[in-house]
Amino acid sequence: MWGPVIAGLMAALLVAVIGNLDGIVQLVEGGWKSAVRGETFPAFDFWRSSRMLPAMNDVTPSALTFWLPDKTFSGPELGHHITEFPFFTFLFADLHAHLAVIPFTLLALGLSVSLMVGLRSGGVWWLVLTGVALAVTVGSLWAINSWDYPTYVILTVLFIGAGVYLVRGDPMRRLALFLALAAGVVVLSILAFLPFHLSYHPFPTGLEVSKWQTPLHHFLGIHGLFLFLIVTFLLFLSWAHIKDMFASLVHPALSTHNSSPLRRSPAATLSGMRLSAWTVAALVLGTLVVIYMAAAGYWTAALLCFLLGLTGWVAGKVLCNKEEGASYAIFPLILIGMALLIALGVEFVRAKDDIGRMNTLFKYYLEVWILFAVASACNLWYLGSRGIFRLRGMSMYRGAWLTMLALLLASSFIYPILGTRARLSNRFDTQNETLDGVDYMTRA
């Protein structure tokens, strides 16, 4: 049963059905008020989950936050935030650009991975047709919701690059293939909608420094389930390499390359001394960046920098793996890396003339949700195919992991149930149900 169909169904659930973790927080808070304080259990607030970040005053610059302006306005400016997720938007029947674009972004991801995987065996006509379909799909994003176009152009180029890298052959021919495909798709994505671009008059905008940041506990409340699966996936792929790294730092003879779950070939394995030299430099630099972000009070940025460094390191190991098919684990890693970069960018910059950073956070956190959700579905399928759900011989650690996953999944499904009920009760009379399809309009 643990096949591609299951992976697709999980992706659909994670993208479009689940909510963030505010649902379980509301239940816990309501239970506390009811059991301890003797208050009436409060009604479920379907609005609250889409406004998880309160209006915050701008950050006071310090010696470490050199990028923040000292004083560019006469008084405090409030940062308003919207933390919607797809199900909230569906439930609210909010047919705006950020909703209409979702099927097209998913189609772009599907065509991108198809092109990446098919470069090894697809013929010339298949390559042309797939490239044209991908270009038209990516080009449509600019016309539907222009915020998504840069992200998916970058993703498209990365997937093409990964696919060309995995094709065997002369390096110069592969470079020429990459340049032709990448340039062709990008140029055609614009030419396919040239009439739109010629008559399109965008609102003048740009980027400026953001004076607000996302508190770490709020970020975990929005993306907690995804981060749990992503961290598990990264550690699963890299744990043997991490042990090998520390062993080689102590003594090269303690290197345990052959125990890697990626089962790298000896030709792809670095010697202990080279591994230590490269790793020490990267480890020191990454540690300094994380410490600096934490010292500056940017705890979410510190976490994102750590995960981004780990993702990049694992991606390099995956691409060096010679085992048949193993290198295609690069697909979710690219999605994870892009989502982390977007979330990190929102911590430092915003769209100019935004209301605080309301639209910047709103639009880009939806992109992060989609990328995290698809990557998490891939991660969950990958872990399942490696036997992580097998009950026989279950260890205490795997049991604890499965329990945590079950709790996070159950918490994520609270909003679709209680939020839907609260939303209907807020707008419609749900007490009088009839077979008359227009009867509700007299009381809605």
N, C-alpha and C positions, 0 to 999 in steps of 0.2 A: 504493500500500500504506500510505502514511503517513496513516491516517485514525483515526477514533475507536476502532475495534476495537484497533488497535495501542496506542493510549493506554491503553485499559482493561487490556490484557494487561500492559503495563509497570507499571501501578499495582498489579496483583495480584502481580507479581514483587517489586516494591519493598516492598509492605506485608508479604507473608506468606512469602516464600521466601528472600530474601537475609539474610545476617548482618552483623554489624558488622565492623570492620577488624582485629579481634584475630586472625582466622585468618591473615592474611598476616604479622602480627607473630610469631605462633608459628612459621611456616615459616622466616622469616628468622632467628629466634633458634636454631631447631633446626639450620639449615644452618650457622650460625656455629659452634655447638658441635661439629658433626660435622666440618666442613672445617678449622677452625682449631685447635680444642682436641683433636681426635681422639676425642671422646666419641661414644657411641651416639646416633643421632638419636632424640630423645624422642618418646613417643607423643603424639598430639594430645589436648589437654585440653578436652573439650567443656564442662566446668564453668566454665573460666576466663573465657570470653567473657561470661558472665552475672554475673561478679563483677569487672569491670574496675577498679573503684575500691577500693583497699584500705581497711581500717579506719583512720580518721584521727583524730588527737587534735583536740580543739576548737581553734578559731582564737584566738590571743592578741589581745585587743583592742588597738588603737592609737589615736592621736589622730584618725586619719581614719575609723576604723570606729566612729563614734559610736553606731551602732545595736546594737552587740554589748554584752551585759551584762558588767560588770566581773568579777563572781564570784557566781554563783548556786548553786554546789554545792561540796561539800567536796573533791572530787578530780576528775581528768580523766575526761571522758565520751567514749567512742569513738563515732565516726560510722560505722555499718555501711551498706553500699550494695548494692543489687541492680540490675544493668543488663541485665535480660532484654530480649529482643526477640521478636516473635511466633513466629518459627520455633523458637527455643529452647523456648518454651512449648508449641508443638505437639509438638515432639520429645519433650519430657518428659511428655507426656500429662497436663498439669497443668490439669485442667478447673476452674479457679477463675474468680471473677467477672471478672478482668481479661482472660481469654481469651474467655469467653462473650459479652462485650459487644462485641467487635470487629465482627462482622457488623452489629450494630444501629447502631454509630457510622458505619459506611460507608453504611448505608441512610439515616441521617439526613443525611449529606453529600449523597448523591444526590438526595434529595427537596428539600433546601435549594437546590441549584443548579438543580433543575428549576423550583422556584417562582420563583427569581430571574430565570431566562431567560424563563419563560412568562408573566410579568406583562405583557409587551408585547402578547401575542396571545391569551392564554387567556381563556376566557369565565368567567362568574360561577360556574357549577357546577364547572368545572375548578378554579377558585381555591379553592372550598370543599372539594372532595374532596382536593386536594393538601395544603391546610392542615391538614385533619383527620388525614390519613395522617402528615404531619410531626409534628403534636402528639403523636399516639399513640406514634410511634417515639421521639421525644425523651423523652416521659414514661416510657417503659419503661427508659431508662437509669438512672433513680433506683432502680428496683426491681432491676436487674441488677447495676450497679456504680455506686454513688452518686458516686464520684469524677468520673465523666465528665459528670454532669448539668449542673453549672454551665458547663463549657466549651462544651457543645453548645447550651445555651440562648443563650449569648452569640453563638456562631457563627450560630445561626438568626436572631437579631435583626439581626446584621450583614448577612447575606445578603438578608433581607427589605428592609432599608434600602437596600442597593445596588440591588436590583431595582426598588424604588419610585423611586429617584433616576434610574434610566435610563429610566423611563417619561415620556413627554412629556405635559404638561398643566398645569393650574393648580396652583401650589405648595401652596395650602391643601388642595386635594382630595388631593394626593399625601401630604401630612402626615397627613390623616385616614385614608387608606388604610394608611399605615405603622403608625399607632397601633392601628388596628383589627386588622390582621393580626398584629402583634407581640404585643399583649395577648391576642388570641384564642388564638394558638398556645401561649403560655406558660401561660395559665389552663387551657386544655383539657389540656395535658400533665400537669397536677396532678389535674384532675378525673377524667381517664380512669383513674387509679390511686388514686382516693380511698380505697377500702377498704384498700389497702396502707398509705397514709399514716396512716390512723386507727389502725392496729394496729402500726405500725412503731415500735420503741423503739431509737433509735441509741445507740451508745456515746458518752458525753459527750466532746466534743472541742472543739478550737478551733485557733487559729494562734499560734505563737510564733516568736521570732527563731531562725534557724538559725545554729549555730556552726560550720558546715562549708560548704565550697564545692567545686565540681568543678574539678580541675586542667584547664587548657586542652588539654593533649595527650590526656587521656582523653576530653574532650568531642569533640575532632576524631576520635578513634578510634571513637567510637560513631556519630557523625552525619556523618562526613567526606564520604561520597558525596553525601548530600543537600545539604550546605552547598556543595559544589562546583557542583552544578546550580543551586542557588538563587542563589548569587552571580553565576554566568554569566547567568542569566535577568534579574536586577536590573540588571546592567551593560548587557546587550543592550538593555533598554528605556530606560535612562537615559543611555547614553554620550554621545549627541548633546546631551542636555540639560546634562550635566556640562561638556562643552566649551563650550556656549553660556553657561553660568553663569560660567565663568572668563573667557570672552571679554567678557561684559558687565561684569564687575568691572574689567577693564582699560580698556575703552571701549565704550559702548553701540553704537557703529557697527560693532563687530566681532561683534555678535550673529549667530548662525547658526541661527535658529529653523527655517528651511525644510529643514535637513538632518536633522531628527529622524526616526528610524525609525518614530515614531508618527504622523508626518505630520499634525501638528495644523493646524487651520484658523487663519487670521490672527485671527479673532475670539476664539479661545481662547488666544492668545499674549499674554503680558504684555510690556510695554515693557522695554527693557534696564535702566532706572533702577529700576523697581518690582521687577524680578526680583532685582536686586542688593540692594535694601533688605531684602526679605523673606529672601532667602537668607543674607545676612550674619548676621542675627540668629539664624536657625536653625542655621547652621554654627558660629557661636561657641558657642552653648549646647550643641549636640551634642558639639563638640570638648572643651569643659570637662568634660562628664559622662564622656566616654570617658577623658580624662586622669585624672580623679579616681578612677574605678574602677581603672585600671591602677596608680596611685600607692598605692591602698589594698591592692593585691595581688589584686584581683578581676579577673584577666585574662579569664576566661570571660565575666564580666558586661560587661567593656569591649567584647569582640567582639560580644556580643548587643546591647548598646546601639547600637553602630555599625550593625549590620545592621537593627535595628528602625527607626532613623532613616531609613536608605536605603529600606527597604520603605515606610514612610509617605510619603516624598517621591514615590516612583515611583507609589504608589497614587493620590495626588492628581493627578499628570500623566495617569494612565490614565483617571480619571473625567472629566477635562477634554477628553479626546480625542473629537472629533466623527466620526471615521471609523467607518463601519458595522461593528459587531461588535467593534471594538477594545477597548471599555470592559469587555468580559467577561473580560479578563485580570485583573480585580479578584478573580476567584474564587481562583486560587492565591495572590494577594497577601494575601487575608484569612487563608487557611490558614497562610501563612508568618508573618504578624504574630502570630496567636494562638499558634503554636508557640514563637516567640521570646519572647513575654510569659510563657508558662508556664515555659520553661527559665530565664528571668531571675528569675522569682518564686521558684523552687526554690533559687536561690543565696542568698536572704535570709530566707525563712520556711519553716517545716515544720509538719506536723500536731502538735498538742500530744500529749505522752506517746508519741511515736513512739520507736522504738529508734534513737537518733541521728536520722537522717532517712531510714531505710531504706525504709519504705513510701511516704513522700512522694516520694522520688526514683524508686522503682520504678513507682508508679502513674502519675506525671506524665510520666516519660520515655517510657512506652509511649504516652501520648497524643501526645507530641511526635513519636514515631516515625511514628504513623499520619498525622498532619497533614503532616509533612515528606515522607513517602513519596508521598501523593496529590498534593501540590503539585509534587514533583519529577517525577512522571510527566507532569503537565500541562506543566511547564517543558520537559521533554525533547521532548514532542510539539510544543510551540510552536516550539522551536528547530529541530527537524527540518523542520517545515512551512515555515520560513524559509530552508531550504537549507544548514544548517550541516553536514550530512553529505554534501553533494554533493562528489564527488571532483574534478570538472572545475574547474580554476582554483584549486586549494587553495593557500592561503598557508601560510607557515611557522608562523604563530601558530595558525591553525585546525588544522593538523596536530598541533601540540603539544597543543592542547586535546583533540583526539580521542584522542591517545595516552594522556593523563592519564585521560580518561573510561574508556577500555578497561581500564587498569590498576586503577582503582577498582572497576569492575564485576566484573572477574575476582577481585579480592581479596574482594569481598563475597560471591561464590559459593563461596569455600573452605569456609566453615563448613557450609553445607547438605550438602556432600559428605563431608568428613572428620569433621565433628561427628556426623553420622548414624551413620557407621561406628563411631566411638568410643563413642557412646551405646549402640548395640546390643551391642557387645563387652563393655561394662561390666555389662550386665544379663542378657544371653542368651548361650547357647552358639551361636555362629555358624559353628562348624566342621562340625557334623552337621546337614545340611539334608535333610529328608524331605518326603514328601507328607502325612504324618500331622499334621493341624492342631493336635493337642494334645500332640504329642511334646515340644515345647520346654518344657512346664510341668514336666517331670521334672528339668530341668537349669537352669531360669532362676533 
